[in-house]
Amino acid sequence: MSSDSLTAGLAVLVDEHTRLSEELSDPAVHADTGRARKLSRRYAELDRIVVAARRVDELRDDLAAAEELGDDDPEFAAEATRLSAELEAADAELRDLLIPRDPDDARDAIVEIKAGEGGDESALFAGDLLRMYERWIASHGWSSQVLTATHSDLGGFKDVTIAVKAGADGAYGWLKFEGGVHRVQRVPVTESQGRIHTSAAGVLVFPEVDEPEEIHLEDKDLRIDVYRSSGPGGQSVNTTDSAVRITHLPTGITASCQNEKSQLQNKEAALRMLRARILAKQAEEAAAEAADIRRSQVRTVDRSERIRTYNFPENRITDHRTGFKAYNLDQVLAGDLDAVIGSNRDADRAARLEALGD
């Protein structure tokens, strides 16, 4: 990224930051919660850039003054050396913030975890993944909500879906790298001979729609089926038809929910998931049309791809996309996911930087 293009691009963002600040000071904007949330999120994203740019300017001015005085004073000369190092680091941080982001990164996220090969063991592992994510989310001060879940006989999950809210941090920008097949190697609780088995669970991550109007759904395009909720073993856990499955007829995309006792609540949760899936499909199609090759799971990565292995006997976690490997699986499952996800964010950032140079 050349200095001229950096300066020009920064000026545009500073102007947008000023405009958004004025808009958000208008009480009328906050009457529309969806719009206010979208503007606030963009403002927070730009605010980090503006703060970093001001820091670079301050350091540049301080360095110039210290260099001028350093010709006659050794203390100022030493100060100039320190300021030069700080300026280099601050400039690198600013350039990093200016790398074009996935436009959906700042959104909240919907995460689906599904048991795969391995039967009961896979369902138990799906439960382990759910708890891992919930702990990691809580450690960041974010919140999560279970939208729907189908339990297995041994206490795991055949499938479970959670909504993740992270405010200005953007949950999707972190969690999108979790999409794919997660493989586990361990001795199952049902194994009497102590043999290590391999099973897997799949994870899908979608950016959440900010407001219903963003993905408008016509009633005529929806088929809504109701049925009784089921628990472990398939037994009915409700005496009324409260579970809801919604099919978007133009795309064939479906979403279902049975967690709540109220049919209306299940319908709202299913619509929430349906909108997220439609948004992801639209973004995927737009990226394919523009031949925009990216690393993010929803955009380009085959959702059947094995992305990670959890090896219990060796306490090892391995990410197959970045080559990341660590022997702290117990800590990762306890929610210490930053380094694992960070390796993918770093790789994605490097790819975006490389694309800027093409």
Secondary structure, 3 states (H helix, E strand, C coil): CCHHHHHHHHHHHHHHHHHHHHHHCCHHHHHCHHHHHHHHHHHHHHHHHHHHHHHHHHHHHHHHHHHHHHCCCHHHHHHHHHHHHHHHHHHHHHHHHCCCCCCCCCCCEEEEEEECCCCHHHHHHHHHHHHHHHHHHHHCCCEEEEEEEEECCCCCEEEEEEEEECHHHCHHHHHHHHCEEEEEEECCCCCCCCCCEEEEEEEEEEECCCCHHHCCCCHHHEEEEEECCECHHHCECCCCCCEEEEEECCCCEEEEECCCCCHHHHHHHHHHHHHHHHHHHHHHHHHHHCCCCCCCCCCCCCCCCEEEEEECCCCEEEECCCCCEECCHHHHHCCCCHHHHHHHHHHHHHHHHHHHHC
